[in-house]
């Protein structure tokens, strides 16, 4: 059993021994690799960059593949950065290096680098090198005097000695929002800032606020930013380059330097942007290179050019005036570069005439002189000169220094003459010669005039130099020719002539139209006139009042003008006229009126404002508005009515600028404020107000009463006057004279008169006389009146007459003894002078016809009178007191004085 177990263990032992053998062989091969690592480590620094160098150990020569070195950076013993370096088999055995730039100044804290190798899955032990931080006995800020680019992030540290307490760190011109403070160690603190602006002064201060504060200076700026390089030659012996440098400055000592053509010599420093270098200038193209550098970077620019085609000349030197005349001057100058005399040149002369510049050009090889013509006599000029090459134009030279000169005097220029006709005077006007027209002091003016029909006869007068017009009282019905000349020490000017037309033209008239000013001026245009051989004249003058006319002359090919005068005033109306300039007298073409700028009319424009009520309407009127008070064109009027009861405003308007009244319609009783305004282009203005109270019913009633009283009074007065003048006629008509009653009768015994007033009786002798009544309800001859009323007879039939009796003594008149009852309430009497029922009229029928309306009287009734008697006729008779002998045929009416005698029963 033991034997069997021993036999079975033998294979296992063989397998184990084989495995151990293979393992020993592998370890023997790789044992050299595992001992491969770094040796001779050296850690150095430059500013904030750390540099590590090392070599491979001899055992690394066995490595057949890539060998990896792992590196770790520790700041204040805290892992900050990890990196790897790959070494290929062909690099093994040589020296290796690695660098890294720390965000923190090396003075702030210790910086350590650990290094080990890694091959496949095997790594070596760590090797470490350390750069210790700076230990100081006083507080310090790092880094010091370092350059930073705008837009970068920088970290500053404050290192404190033992025992000091940290407060805070700050950066000048930066807010706390842009800064972040962290603690590195017990005695070190870091401030991280995003730098977004360049240093404004020499540098930017970084402060560690202690007692006292400590700090460092940081230079914040830009790397070179150079553009637009151009190279040229000025003297044909050197190259001159210039460029543009944008924001490449670093303050104080960190300026940008410029080098030309790769030369180590500094050509220029910022802020200069131009430098030159002597070269051979020949007719070929070359590359001209500029290098700009500063602590933050370097930039190179190049320009390709043939300098013979880029000649930028120096300005002329020594410009002098050779000769001066009234209207021309000769100039001369020199060249500082002799080669210029061999070049074909173009030169410009700038002639300054009291601020007005005129440039003249001159050509020539090596040009160095010029003659100036058409100058103003007695005038001061200032000139400067510049030149360039005629071929391959590149640039003008700078202007030379200015040279002044004064020309000699000459006779005055011809005057600008115009005319103005006012009433019976002809006013000749001329503009005062300007200094560039007088060519010297004006001593006087000479004016001559003559009739157009008598040109050989001339009149002449002198005018003082300070007067510029002459009023002549001439016959305006005849045209005149007026000539004006000016005289100075050098002589007289050329004559200026104008023809004054007669005041009796051919009958043509020009209508006046309106014009609106613009920007303080008038823009006029007109139709071309074939008669305008010498152009046009535009004159202007205030519309109202006496004025001095202004005028402007326009060339014949121009039919518009802009009129601008320093004398124009806002709100003043002007009249503008356009004349055609002809060989004879000027011809009026157009006339306009307007304002250069309309102005609001002041309140109180309307004068004598009155109001008148017309039923429910109210008319407001005013005087016509004069032009003198109008500071703008009136386009119409507006009447505003303010009801004081409810503050309601209504308005009425008209577009007629000539209107003098406006009517407010359909108003109600109440108090109103009426305000009238003028409508203009600048708004409503010139407000004038009146107050009125409307009370239509009371006004009508009062009016009606007064009218009625006046009518009644007038009518009564008229009636009184008429009645007074015709009183006699009226009296006879209304109150006719009552004649004495006469009783007449005709019978077979003849006629007798019965005079009532001749009766002599006493009260005792008066008997009862029957009254003429028809009793109510009593039949009269078979008839009864309607409504039981007595009959009234209003007419006496014609044909019944009371014939007068012959004169004799009548016998006593007897009547039947039957008494007729008297009217109740009256005394019984045989006879009475007054009869009741004065309006009772008894109509008697002619002939023997009996009356059917009243009862017959009984026989035997007697009526006694005085000695005179009356014999009744055979018919009923009516007697009238107004019966006359002249008209016996007139019927008689029965009135209160009438007497009825009854008919005898025997008849």
Secondary structure, DSSP 4 states (H G I P E B T S, - for coil): -HHHHHHHHHHHHHHHHHHHHHHHHHHHHHHHHHT--EEEEEEEEETTEEEEEEEE-GGGGG--S-EEEEEEEEETTEEEEEEEEEE-TTTTTSEEEEEEE-SS-TTTS-EEEEEEEEETTEE---EEEEEPPPP-SS-EEES-SEEEETT-EEEEEEE--TT----EEEETT--GGGEEEEE-SSSEEEEEEE--S--SSS-EEEEEESSS-EEEEEEEE----EEEEEEEBSSSSEEEEEEEE-S---STT---EEEETT-SS--EETT--EEEEE----SSEEEEEEEEEETTEEEEEEEEEEGGG-B-PPPPEEEEEEEE-SS-EEEEEE-SSGGGGGSEEEEEEEEEETTEEEEEEEEEET--EEEE-SPPTT-EEEEEEEEEESSS---PPPPPPPEEEEPPP-PPPPP-EEEEEETTEEEEEEPPPPHHHHSS-EEEEEEEEEETT-TT--EEEEEETT--EEEE---TTS-EEEEEEEEETTEEPPPEEEEEPPSS-SS----EEEEE-BTTBEEEE----TT-TT-EEEEEEESSS----EEEEE-TT--EEEE--TT--TT-EEEEEEEE--SSS-EEEEEEEEESS--PPPS----S-EEEEETTEEEEE-PPPPGGG-SS---EEEEEEEETTTTEEEEEEE--TT--EEEE-S--SEEEEEEEEEEETTEEEEEEEEEEEE-HHHHHHHHHHHHHHHHHHHHHHHHHHHHHHTHHHHHHHHS---PPPEEEE--TT--EEEEGGG----GGGPBP-------TT--BTTB--GGG-------PPTT---PPPPSS-PPPP-EESPPPPPPTTS---B--S--S-TT--PPPPSTTPPPSSSPPPPTTE----SSS-----SS-EE--TT--STTTTS-----TT--EEPPPTT-
